[in-house]
Amino acid sequence: LEKRLQELDFTSVLNEAIKTSLSFGGALIFIDINAKDLSEPIYDKSKIMSKNKIQGLRVVPPYLCGASEVETANPLNSDFMKPKKWYIAGNSGVVDSSRVIPLVMFEAPSLIKPLFNFFGISLTQFMKNYVASADIARQSLSDMLLRFRSEIIKSDLIKTNPTEAVSRAKAINKQKNNNALILLTKDEEFIQSITPLSGLDKLIAQLQENVAVSARLPSVKLLGLTPSGFNATGDFDLASYYDEIMSLQNSIIKPIIEQILNLLIKEAGWDDITATYEFHILEKSSDLDKAQVKNLEIDFITKAISAGILTDEQGFNYLKDKGFIDNSYDFSQADDLEMDLDL
């Protein structure tokens, strides 16, 4: 199975499908078995699949395909709002739904699914308004830094001689520095207006964090912001992010992987075998955390033996199975040999 997945470049195909789905709201993974009539379903029996093996997997973006036959009337049907046939650009005729695997990361409500071509909502749509607001705030802050101080001269010169007033303003701007003087007449008044900038940094940071929230990413990963505050490490944000990723893995990506694996099993000639797939846990424990967990387990077994709940041999075998005691030791040697506790 691993060899066939490598031949089909399945990891790259799945990677491309995920990125397409996040960018455009969905994607189709086309299963190419070199069939003449794509409107017919795939007959996933070992006798047929062993002769018509999968030639390749291709990603079709949602803007190059459209639903042909969809049950939109009866919500009690199992295929409600699920296309039975697809039109794909450049292909003559329709493609049966068994020949494509839809990948939708964020489902659209059934009421508006036809507006989204029976796919879902893209991550870019979730982020659009937040990114626009953060960009407007960034540009506004840049403009404010250029104009946070304004100098005003109250004078009637702009009424009596506008040309001279403009020339005088340009001359004042050219000589403006810490050593400059501004000469005013008796009827003129000089005013400085300064816009306070306090609190704007927090406002910009909050808008950037809103972008990270809409992207379902911790700000430390998306923006490279260091967690602030007393004893702040960002571990909680990362743990929440890993939970989000694992939820998407198990609910959306895992069924696709298992569907491809089961087709490859049929290729190999087996009808009574079903494949399952498990992802690695993303969050990794530190050496200190692992040592503390082992220490707690050993302490628990020791107390269970002291209370008479477990025998010495049962406790020894439990710790040995857990890898806390070297496998070369036997219980009969426990009195003579020092236990190698891998803490």
PyMOL commands that set and color helices and strands:
alter all, ss='L'
color gray80, all
select helices_A, chain A and resi 2-7+10-24+46-49+62-64+97-99+110-116+123-147+157-160+162-174+200-214+219-222+235-267+287-306+312-321+331-333
alter helices_A, ss='H'
color red, helices_A
select strands_A, chain A and resi 27-32+56-60+65-69+85-88+94-96+100-103+149-154+189-194
alter strands_A, ss='S'
color yellow, strands_A
deselect
rebuild
show_as cartoon
